[in-house]
Amino acid sequence: MKKEDLIIKWLDNNLSEKELKAFEQLDASSIYAKMDRAAKRFKAPEFDMDASYSKLKALRTAAHSASSNWKRYISGIAAALVISFGLFFALQYSAETEVIALNSEKTDWILPDTSEVVLNAGSTLSFNEKSWSSERAVHLKGEAFFKVAKGSTFSVYTNQGKVEVLGTQFTVNDRPNYFEVVCFEGLVQVSYQGLTRELTAGKSLKVYDNTPFDDITSKTTPTWLENKSSFTSVPYFEVVQELGRQYNMTITMEDGLNNTLFTGSFTHSNLEIALQAITIPLNLSFTINGNEVVLKSN
């Protein structure tokens, strides 16, 4: 879902509970900055409040307090108009497109060059449509699968690293304290804090605890496209966080489990079966309480 769509639904007071949570996580500073810039372009019609108020006072004999309320009411309407028009122009004139996959959902998107991207749960992608013809570049927060159309260099920027390709299929996973790139077809170049790796089909690079690890895969696409998350020697904290994103749950566990390496998978269609899949191998138990899950050692 695009950020603009979330804002419009917010203005219409038409957000679902899940969409409201996503809206509250948006970078408010960027929204208000756009509104401010747009509001400066918008010039509201001149309104002589004193003259209008004098005429109103001559016609009415309401108490002073009621008159003050009327003034505040008029001011409120004027402010609301400026904000609404400012937001309208911000959305109309912004060249930046932002696509959002809320927790427990995936989002497909076609980029301007017909390249395809699928965002995994809890991920955001942004790009500039106006400059796309001169620079194929996207900014990613979270995880996405790319099928890049052949052409000039295609760049994926994340908080932790940069990925460059010409035309290929790959995933990038940029999460707090975890970074992973998997190449499924073609050639991918990864840059991470001074480290550069070229990955051919079937190769991957993982980084956690500030340490890079090379790995291989026999898969041709990420399993989460088929509603199953699979892991090979991945820190347990990332496995738990991914389950939380897929089911929109908050999961807590003992700190000592964070860096335990986990190999296995879980389904996206049944929470209890998914929890069993990630707890039984480590001899853990779980308790579900509404939208919260607690993992404990047996």
FILUM-275534 format. One record per residue: y, x negated, z negated of N, C-alpha, C in turn; residue in one letter. Coordinates in steps of 0.001 Angstrom, whole numbers, padded with zeros to 6 digits, always signed. Layout:
// FILUM-275534
YXZYXZYXZA...
//
This chain:
// FILUM-275534
-001192-000845+000000+000000+000000+000000+001240-000879+000000M+002243-000559+000833+003468-001330+000890+004320-001062-000346K+005074-002097-000768+005949-001947-001920+006937-000806-001700K+007470-000704-000453+008445+000327-000150+007870+001724-000386E+006586+001896-000056+005952+003203-000254+005881+003546-001741D+005577+002540-002566+005540+002775-004003+006913+003188-004532L+007975+002517-004043+009327+002829-004513+009722+004236-004101I+009411+004604-002850+009753+005939-002368+009016+007006-003176I+007725+006775-003453+006966+007742-004247+007518+007808-005670K+008033+006674-006173+008653+006675-007496+009908+007539-007504W+010744+007389-006459+011954+008201-006366+011624+009686-006272L+010508+010004-005616+010083+011398-005488+009333+011888-006722D+009168+010996-007714+008402+011342-008919+006998+011798-008552N+006373+011039-007633+005085+011449-007074+004048+010336-007181N+004143+009499-008221+003195+008406-008403+001997+008872-009217L+000802+008454-008792-000373+008678-009615-000331+007705-010786S-001217+007882-011760-001233+006994-012924-001475+005550-012509E-002402+005336-011552-002700+003982-011090-001519+003397-010328K-000856+004226-009491+000302+003750-008732+001466+003449-009655E+001611+004231-010736+002685+003977-011690+002506+002621-012360L+001256+002277-012710+000990+000967-013305+001350-000142-012322K+001011+000063-011038+001342-000943-010020+002839-001066-009857A+003565+000070-009899+005018+000045-009752+005657-000728-010907F+005126-000512-012121+005686-001185-013284+005466-002687-013229E+004490-003154-012422+004212-004583-012292+005009-005239-011177Q+005749-004431-010393+006544-005006-009311+007637-005882-009874L+008081-006836-009077+009175-007723-009475+010467-006927-009428D+010881-006379-010566+012058-005507-010598+013301-006225-010110A+013375-007542-010374+014577-008269-009970+014773-008228-008468S+013672-008322-007698+013803-008291-006244+014234-006915-005767S+013733-005865-006425+014116-004506-006033+015598-004285-006281I+016068-004628-007491+017464-004391-007806+018387-005286-006991Y+017896-006480-006621+018727-007348-005772+018958-006702-004421A+017875-006125-003844+018017-005429-002569+018961-004244-002705K+018823-003491-003800+019682-002344-004021+021146-002778-004123M+021368-003914-004820+022730-004392-005004+023351-004798-003682D+022554-005561-002856+023084-005977-001561+023375-004778-000670R+022467-003815-000695+022655-002639+000154+023815-001788-000324A+023983-001713-001646+025061-000897-002183+026412-001451-001775A+026477-002811-001632+027738-003418-001208+028076-003053+000234K+027022-002798+001058+027276-002370+002433+027743-000919+002488R+027357-000170+001485+027649+001259+001483+028971+001522+000783F+029843+002248+001424+031115+002610+000834+031144+004107+000657K+031146+004538-000568+031140+005971-000838+032489+006575-000474A+032533+007839-000125+033803+008501+000192+034738+008417-001006P+036045+008264-000718+037025+008180-001792+037041+009487-002564E+037059+009370-003867+036984+010550-004713+038015+010398-005815F+039059+011237-005806+040122+011199-006812+039680+012057-007980D+039056+011427-008966+038495+012172-010088+039589+012829-010916M+040738+012102-011098+041805+012656-011937+042404+013914-011320D+042650+013860-009991+043238+015034-009335+042288+016219-009380A+041022+015930-009098+040036+017009-009115+039885+017584-010513S+039963+016717-011495+039806+017180-012860+040997+018027-013305Y+042213+017634-012839+043409+018403-013191+043325+019822-012646S+042831+019926-011390+042681+021256-010805+041652+022063-011580K+040605+021402-011963+039558+022091-012698+040074+022546-014060L+040889+021697-014698+041412+022017-016017+042358+023197-015952K+043135+023281-014820+044073+024394-014672+043347+025719-014516A+042163+025678-013943+041400+026912-013712+040566+027309-014918L+040255+026344-015782+039367+026638-016903+040030+026294-018226R+039609+026936-019260+040162+026692-020596+039066+026236-021547T+038090+025537-020964+036952+025075-021778+037421+024061-022803A+036634+023882-023800+036951+022945-024875+036958+021522-024342A+037603+020616-025087+037716+019224-024667+036347+018572-024508H+035437+018881-025399+034110+018267-025330+033393+018683-024068S+033534+019940-023668+032880+020405-022449+033469+019710-021236A+034789+019460-021257+035440+018773-020144+034932+017344-020024S+034748+016699-021180+034234+015328-021164+032839+015287-020575S+032039+016271-020933+030683+016341-020364+030729+016491-018857N+031690+017285-018352+031822+017487-016910+032165+016180-016216W+033086+015419-016839+033441+014123-016259+032227+013201-016168K+031463+013157-017264+030285+012307-017262+029280+012778-016217R+029197+014086-016030+028274+014651-015038+028664+014215-013624Y+029966+014292-013316+030453+013869-012000+030203+012381-011800I+030478+011582-012839+030256+010137-012727+028788+009835-012497S+027922+010579-013174+026485+010373-013004+026039+010659-011592G+026571+011738-010997+026228+012078-009612+026677+010962-008671I+027900+010462-008878+028416+009395-008008+027552+008148-008111A+027167+007792-009334+026324+006610-009518+024966+006793-008865A+024404+007991-009013+023097+008261-008410+023160+008167-006894A+024278+008656-006308+024433+008582-004852+024488+007132-004379L+025237+006295-005098+025355+004886-004711+023992+004200-004779V+023238+004456-005874+021921+003838-006024+020975+004311-004937I+020980+005614-004656+020064+006161-003656+020362+005610-002273S+021661+005604-001900+022013+005063-000589+021753+003564-000533F+022005+002860-001655+021739+001423-001692+020276+001130-001470G+019416+001889-002140+017990+001700-001975+017556+002035-000558L+018141+003098+000009+017793+003497+001379+018099+002374+002358F+019299+001798+002247+019662+000725+003176+018865-000540+002901F+018515-000800+001629+017698-001974+001319+016352-001875+001994A+015746-000699+001957+014439-000512+002582+014533-000553+004098L+015638-000045+004636+015788+000011+006090+016027-001357+006704Q+016813-002194+006010+017260-003440+006623+016474-004667+006170Y+015594-004518+005203+014810-005670+004767+013774-006031+005817S+013681-007322+006154+012699-007771+007148+011380-008123+006495A+011365-008191+005183+010158-008580+004462+009233-007373+004278E+007993-007554+004688+006979-006517+004500+006028-006956+003401T+005769-006082+002454+004864-006405+001364+003755-005368+001309E+002513-005849+001287+001338-004987+001259+000630-005199-000070V+000230-004100-000724-000343-004171-002059-001716-003513-002085I-002679-004165-002727-003967-003546-003048-003998-003361-004558A-003995-002119-005001-004023-001838-006423-005387-002211-006997L-005470-002294-008315-006761-002504-008945-007721-001395-008537N-008971-001748-008335-010070-000844-007946-009946-000338-006512S-009126-001001-005672-009075-000618-004265-008896-001842-003378E-009168-001673-002086-008952-002722-001094-008023-002163-000026K-007262-003033+000621-006297-002584+001619-006446-003399+002894T-006604-002717+004044-006666-003372+005355-005275-003382+005971D-004967-004447+006736-003655-004514+007383-003765-005304+008682W-003034-004875+009697-002944-005598+010969-001590-006285+011034I-001592-007604+011184-000352-008370+011257+000253-008281+012659L+001511-008697+012840+002187-008525+014127+001482-009159+015324P+000652-010194+015102-000049-010858+016211-001468-010319+016389D-001780-009179+015751-003098-008517+015735-004099-009230+014836T-003693-010257+014111-004573-010829+013101-004866-009758+012043S-006080-009812+011479-006478-008817+010492-006560-009446+009108E-006177-008665+008102-006281-009127+006725-006785-007969+005866V-007683-008304+004944-008165-007328+003970-007843-007880+002587V-007063-007125+001817-006709-007553+000464-007733-007027-000527L-008191-007909-001399-009082-007496-002473-008254-006853-003591N-008934-006213-004542-008255-005491-005621-007268-006387-006364A-006123-005819-006729-005123-006542-007498-004482-007687-006747G-004164-007468-005455-003601-008545-004622-002360-008054-003874S-001507-009007-003489-000270-008693-002771-000069-009696-001643T+000325-009190-000475+000613-010033+000692+002002-009692+001200L+002781-010713+001552+004111-010466+002121+004328-011371+003318S+005136-010895+004278+005461-011677+005470+006744-011144+006078F+007367-011974+006920+008631-011616+007569+008359-011256+009024N+008528-010004+009366+008249-009549+010727+009229-010138+011741E+010505-010297+011355+011511-010762+012301+011273-012206+012732K+010740-013037+011829+010534-014450+012171+009091-014735+012586S+008266-013693+012729+006845-013895+012982+006588-014618+014302W+007368-014319+015336+007133-014938+016642+007346-016445+016603S+008173-016938+015679+008425-018382+015585+007612-019033+014472S+007136-018237+013506+006334-018801+012413+005363-017740+011890E+004076-017998+012110+003061-017091+011572+002768-017542+010139R+003362-016864+009180+003222-017279+007784+003178-016056+006883A+002300-016111+005890+002210-015044+004888+002202-015677+003500V+002595-014883+002516+002556-015313+001122+001571-014407+000398H+000648-015028-000323-000445-014284-000951-000465-014493-002457L-000613-013390-003175-000905-013419-004606-002207-012644-004787K-003276-013329-005154-004562-012673-005283-005556-013190-004266G-006367-012277-003713-007441-012686-002808-007397-011860-001526E-007668-012524-000396-007654-011831+000894-008605-012514+001867A-009134-011713+002773-009972-012194+003876-009151-012086+005152F-009119-013170+005940-008309-013216+007157-009183-013403+008396F-008880-012645+009443-009424-012887+010784-008217-013155+011666K-007957-014433+011905-006700-014843+012546-006862-014909+014057V-005961-014243+014764-005929-014310+016225-005497-015706+016652A-006050-016198+017756-005718-017543+018224-004248-017608+018619K-003665-018782+018394-002253-018965+018705-001719-020174+017978G-000441-020124+017617+000174-021231+016883-000391-021278+015461S+000042-022282+014717-000456-022460+013356-000185-021214+012500T-001199-020800+011782-001116-019653+010872-001190-020207+009456F-000188-019907+008622-000106-020492+007275-000188-019421+006202S-000960-019724+005171-001040-018864+003990-000496-019657+002810V+000603-019183+002238+001203-019839+001088+000807-019093-000187Y+000410-019846-001202+000098-019270-002508+000819-020066-003580T+000745-019604-004812+001383-020338-005918+000737-021699-006145N-000532-021835-005769-001259-023069-006079-001514-023977-004879Q-001532-023433-003682-001844-024257-002527-001445-023592-001215G-001693-024319-000128-001342-023852+001206-002556-024008+002119K-002771-023021+002978-003891-023043+003918-003328-022898+005323V-003793-023744+006253-003330-023694+007640-004516-023606+008590E-004398-022718+009588-005449-022560+010592-004795-022272+011935V-005607-022301+013006-005138-021882+014330-005728-020523+014682L-006994-020349+014500-007645-019069+014751-009032-019109+014159G-009264-018361+013093-010530-018491+012377-010687-017351+011395T-011776-017385+010605-012026-016394+009568-012250-017121+008248Q-011547-016673+007199-011621-017370+005922-011091-016465+004814F-011364-016853+003581-010782-016173+002428-009965-017158+001618T-008930-016646+000973-008128-017402+000016-008089-016591-001271V-008400-017247-002386-008375-016581-003686-007454-017369-004604N-006289-016813-004885-005295-017481-005726-005085-016623-006973D-005764-016982-008043-005671-016250-009302-005213-017207-010395R-004738-016676-011528-004336-017565-012627-005481-018489-013034P-005241-019779-012974-006201-020819-013388-007419-020930-012473N-007332-020334-011282-008461-020440-010353-007950-020359-008917Y-008499-021232-008048-008092-021263-006649-009323-021559-005803F-009512-020789-004724-010700-020981-003890-010386-020627-002438E-010888-021436-001531-010794-021168-000092-012191-021319+000491V-012622-020324+001267-013925-020366+001918-013718-020179+003419V-014285-021085+004224-014189-020987+005676-015487-020380+006220C-015356-019296+006981-016521-018642+007571-016659-018947+009067F-015561-019352+009688-015589-019638+011130-014425-020557+011471E-014650-021523+012374-013564-022395+012810-013286-023517+011823G-011999-023861+011692-011571-024983+010855-010364-024568+010029L-010395-024902+008739-009314-024563+007814-008835-025830+007129V-007530-025990+007041-006960-027127+006308-006312-026621+005029Q-006723-027187+003899-006237-026754+002588-005419-027865+001956V-004246-027513+001446-003418-028470+000705-003254-027955-000717S-003606-028813-001667-003517-028412-003079-003038-029598-003907Y-001784-029518-004369-001201-030528-005245-001498-031953-004779Q-001182-032246-003525-001365-033588-002974-002736-033834-002379G-003684-032951-002656-005027-033066-002090-005095-032285-000784L-005706-032881+000259-005889-032202+001539-007366-032193+001898T-007875-031025+002282-009262-030882+002679-009326-030112+003998R-010230-030542+004874-010521-029776+006079-011901-029143+005902E-011949-027820+005969-013188-027084+005760-013685-026517+007081L-014930-026809+007409-015568-026207+008574-016360-024988+008111T-016925-024246+009061-017660-023029+008731-018765-023315+007712A-018814-022488+006667-019827-022655+005636-019398-023536+004483G-018187-024103+004544-017694-024979+003476-016620-024246+002659K-016507-024644+001393-015494-024037+000533-014931-025073-000430S-013772-024774-000964-013128-025609-001978-012735-024715-003141L-013166-025103-004352-012797-024392-005570-011997-025336-006455K-011023-024786-007162-010257-025586-008110-010127-024798-009409V-010610-025354-010501-010389-024782-011819-010361-025914-012831Y-009651-025691-013908-009424-026748-014900-008800-027972-014228D-007947-027705-013203-007245-028749-012441-008188-029730-011752N-009427-029305-011500-010409-030174-010856-010958-029506-009604T-010909-030195-008442-011447-029607-007201-012962-029803-007087P-013632-028808-006534-015069-028865-006308-015375-028401-004888F-016138-029178-004152-016583-028776-002821-017888-028002-002949D-018049-027001-002080-019253-026183-002132-019592-025707-000723D-020751-025083-000586-021166-024534+000706-021586-023084+000516I-021606-022332+001611-022042-020939+001581-022796-020618+002866T-023770-019744+002750-024507-019296+003936-024006-017945+004425S-023045-017384+003706-022521-016062+004059-021562-016168+005243K-021457-015084+006005-020551-015051+007162-019290-014244+006888T-019290-013479+005800-018110-012736+005336-018189-012641+003815T-017066-012401+003140-017123-012258+001678-017865-010980+001292P-018658-011049+000232-019464-009890-000162-018612-008747-000697T-017381-009037-001169-016569-007950-001709-016127-006955-000635W-016247-007347+000655-015985-006379+001719-017031-005271+001704L-018194-005559+001131-019276-004583+001040-019438-004071-000389E-018344-004150-001154-018298-003604-002515-019280-004282-003477N-019381-005595-003339-020154-006389-004283-019492-007759-004420K-019244-008173-005648-018652-009490-005895-019752-010486-006248S-019775-011613-005529-020803-012629-005741-020152-013949-006137S-020844-014712-006982-020298-015948-007509-021371-017034-007544F-020949-018259-007248-021834-019418-007374-021112-020481-008180T-021577-020714-009389-020974-021715-010290-019466-021492-010437S-019100-020272-010824-017698-019904-011030-017457-019720-012523V-016329-020202-013048-016045-020026-014476-016123-018551-014883P-016684-018310-016047-016944-016936-016472-015667-016118-016612Y-014549-016765-016984-013311-016013-017139-012895-015364-015815F-013134-016043-014692-012776-015478-013399-013703-014322-013030E-014984-014435-013380-015929-013345-013136-015506-012095-013899V-015148-012279-015165-014732-011158-016010-013437-010538-015507V-012477-011373-015130-011211-010843-014624-011413-010078-013319Q-012319-010568-012465-012577-009873-011212-013207-008503-011464E-014118-008430-012416-014704-007133-012752-013621-006185-013278L-012723-006722-014084-011617-005910-014591-010741-005364-013477G-010474-006189-012452-009660-005722-011324-010389-004662-010516R-011678-004851-010277-012432-003909-009459-012553-002537-010115Q-012599-002517-011447-012760-001242-012160-011488-000814-012901Y-010404-001593-012739-009132-001290-013406-009335-001156-014917N-010022-002152-015502-010340-002168-016923-009745-003420-017568M-009491-003340-018862-009101-004508-019648-010332-005007-020384T-010698-006285-020181-011922-006830-020754-011573-008025-021642I-012075-008008-022854-011869-009126-023778-013223-009726-024146T-013182-011018-024477-014425-011713-024828-014096-012927-025674M-015111-013603-026173-014933-014798-026991-014384-015942-026136E-013454-016711-026697-012838-017815-025952-013857-018846-025499D-014904-019040-026255-015890-020061-025927-016637-019805-024634G-016527-018589-024099-017237-018253-022864-016419-018556-021611L-015146-018846-021768-014232-018943-020628-014732-019852-019515N-015126-021059-019847-015477-022043-018822-016973-022162-018562N-017745-021246-019119-019172-021218-018794-019337-020872-017322T-020133-021644-016589-020299-021398-015156-021322-020289-014928L-020962-019352-014056-021797-018179-013818-022197-018110-012343F-023450-017808-012093-023950-017556-010742-024634-016190-010749T-024175-015322-009900-024724-013965-009858-023777-013040-009126G-023946-011734-009299-023113-010760-008598-023051-009464-009392S-022091-008607-009045-022038-007268-009627-021541-006265-008589F-021962-005015-008736-021574-003954-007819-020204-003383-008187T-019531-002783-007212-018237-002147-007445-018378-000640-007649H-019599-000129-007678-019794+001324-007688-020299+001881-009014S-020679+001032-009965-021205+001519-011240-020845+000529-012340N-019971+000940-013245-019447+000025-014261-020547-000499-015185L-021401+000368-015675-022428-000075-016623-023393-001067-015982E-023810-000779-014740-024710-001710-014046-024003-003048-013801I-022718-002985-013459-021945-004211-013229-021852-005037-014505A-021597-004369-015635-021507-005089-016911-022849-005691-017303L-023909-004973-017062-025236-005522-017350-025500-006778-016523Q-025047-006764-015272-025293-007892-014377-024601-009164-014850A-023445-009031-015514-022726-010238-015935-022953-010576-017406I-023608-009695-018170-023819-009977-019596-025256-010376-019924T-026239-009739-019303-027647-010038-019615-027990-011513-019385I-027551-012147-018272-027893-013565-018075-027355-014482-019168P-026288-014067-019861-025686-014899-020908-025998-014368-022301L-026916-013412-022384-027307-012829-023669-026100-012254-024405N-025313-011455-023679-024135-010805-024257-024365-009296-024320L-023591-008632-025164-023582-007170-025211-022161-006697-024905S-022013-005434-024574-020688-004909-024246-020487-003539-024870F-019220-003229-025143-018826-001923-025661-017699-001389-024792T-017836-000143-024306-016814+000487-023477-016062+001502-024318I-014756+001371-024360-013909+002311-025097-012729+002699-024215N-012872+003811-023472-011828+004232-022542-011690+003233-021418G-010502+002626-021278-010257+001632-020237-010406+000206-020751N-011048+000047-021901-011220-001282-022470-012703-001592-022660E-013044-002866-022426-014415-003343-022616-014361-004589-023484V-015271-004670-024434-015362-005846-025300-016743-006472-025108V-016769-007773-024813-018014-008524-024661-018254-009361-025905L-019492-009342-026383-019831-010113-027584-021182-010797-027405K-021338-011930-028081-022628-012637-028087-023602-011891-028971S-024852-011808-028539-025874-011164-029364-026341-012089-030490N
//
